Amino acid sequence: DLWDVRHPDEFAGREDRDNARRGHVPGARHLEWVALLDGPDDDGSARRLRPRAELAGIVAGLGFTPERPVITYCQSGIRAAFVHWVLEILQFQDVALYDASMGEWANRDDTPLDGPA
C-alpha cells in the first residue's frame, strides 16, 4: 500500500515542485502529513502529534492496517519519514520509506503517474 503524504496540490498535480512531471503514483492513497498533528497552539507557534487513538483512527480510515506493508513517500523523503515514524508508533509491522520519493519518480520517464489531464 502506498501513502502519498504531500500537499493536496502536489498529489493532484497542480504543483510540480520543479519535477519534470506532475501527479502521484497510481494507486497511492493520500492524506497530507500535517493531518497527523493537532491545530496550532493559541499563539499559533506549535503543533503537536495527535493522541495515539486518534492517529490509529485516521490511519485506519485511509484503509491501512498494521498487517499490510506500507510505503510512504513525498517529494524528498522528509515528510514521508515523519509518517513512517507515526506508523512505527502504531506498531505497523512492515513500513518502508521511499527516500528519493517524487524527486526521483516524477523525473524519470519510465515511471507511471496519475495526474492532471
Secondary structure by P-SEA (a helix, b strand, c coil): cccccccccccccccccccccccccccbbbbccccccccccccccccccccaaaaaaaaaaacccccbbbbbbcccaaaaaaaaaaaaaacccbbbbcccccccccccccccccccc
